[in-house]
Amino acid sequence: MEERFFDTFIHCYFIAFGVIIGGAIIGSIAAFAVGDAPVSSITRIANNLRIWAIVAAIGGTFDAIENFQKGLLDGSTFDLFKQVLLILSAMGGVKSATLLLEWLIQGEIS
């Protein structure tokens, strides 16, 4: 049974959000354990995880490419539109997570 689009849309947002928050926090704990500065590690890790959070949220790159192919070559523009919305949802989750981390560490993640 296929998941409904709105459910998938919400899942993409929160998966991307969780990848950034979880990766940055756990990574900063590891940085603290080896003697590095945890706050600067949070910014570095969050910046490096952005694209991977989007890829993880949309379910991998192959599915996204397949849906784009369906939308462009088969004339199914609705599938293309849904895939673009899922990517935007994941990007929103990444942006929300980086804003939350910036607020918590009172610094800027560039």
C-alpha positions in Angstrom: 0.0 0.0 0.0 1.4 3.3 -1.0 1.9 6.1 1.5 -0.2 9.2 1.1 1.5 12.2 -0.2 0.9 14.5 2.7 2.2 11.9 5.1 5.4 11.6 3.0 5.7 15.4 2.9 5.7 15.6 6.7 8.0 12.6 7.0 10.6 14.2 4.6 10.6 17.4 6.7 11.2 15.7 10.0 13.7 13.2 8.7 15.8 16.0 7.3 15.3 17.9 10.6 16.4 14.9 12.6 19.4 14.1 10.5 20.8 17.6 11.1 20.0 17.9 14.8 21.0 14.3 15.6 24.1 14.3 13.6 25.3 17.7 14.9 24.6 16.9 18.6 26.1 13.4 18.5 29.0 14.6 16.4 29.7 17.3 18.9 29.7 14.8 21.7 32.3 12.8 19.8 34.3 16.0 19.3 34.2 16.7 23.0 35.4 13.2 23.7 38.5 13.6 21.6 39.2 17.1 23.0 37.9 19.4 20.2 35.6 22.3 20.7 32.0 21.0 20.6 30.3 24.3 19.5 32.5 24.8 16.5 32.0 21.1 15.7 28.3 21.6 15.7 28.5 24.3 13.1 31.0 22.3 10.9 29.0 19.1 11.1 25.6 20.8 10.5 27.0 22.5 7.4 28.5 19.2 6.1 25.3 17.2 6.6 22.9 19.5 4.7 22.9 17.7 1.4 22.9 14.2 3.1 19.9 15.1 5.1 18.0 16.0 2.0 19.1 12.8 0.3 18.1 10.7 3.3 14.7 12.4 3.6 13.7 11.8 0.0 14.7 8.2 0.2 17.9 8.2 -1.8 18.9 9.7 -5.1 17.7 6.8 -7.3 14.1 7.1 -6.4 14.2 10.9 -7.0 15.8 10.4 -10.4 13.2 7.7 -11.3 10.4 10.1 -10.4 11.9 12.9 -12.4 12.2 10.5 -15.3 8.6 9.6 -15.0 7.6 13.2 -14.8 9.7 14.4 -17.8 9.7 11.4 -20.2 6.3 9.8 -19.5 4.5 13.2 -19.3 3.4 12.7 -15.7 3.9 16.2 -14.5 2.0 15.5 -11.3 4.8 13.1 -10.2 7.4 15.7 -11.1 5.5 18.3 -9.0 5.2 15.9 -6.1 9.0 15.2 -6.1 9.8 18.9 -6.2 7.5 19.4 -3.2 9.2 16.6 -1.3 12.6 18.1 -2.0 11.4 21.5 -0.8 10.0 19.9 2.3 13.4 18.3 3.1 15.1 21.6 2.4 12.7 23.3 4.9 13.6 20.7 7.5 17.3 21.3 7.0 16.8 25.1 7.2 14.7 24.8 10.4 17.3 22.5 12.0 20.1 24.9 11.2 18.1 27.8 12.5 17.4 26.0 15.8 21.1 25.1 16.1 22.1 28.7 15.5 19.7 29.8 18.1 21.0 27.2 20.6 24.7 28.0 20.1 24.1 31.7 19.5 26.3 31.6 16.4 26.0 31.4 12.7 26.1 28.3 10.6 27.4 29.3 7.2 
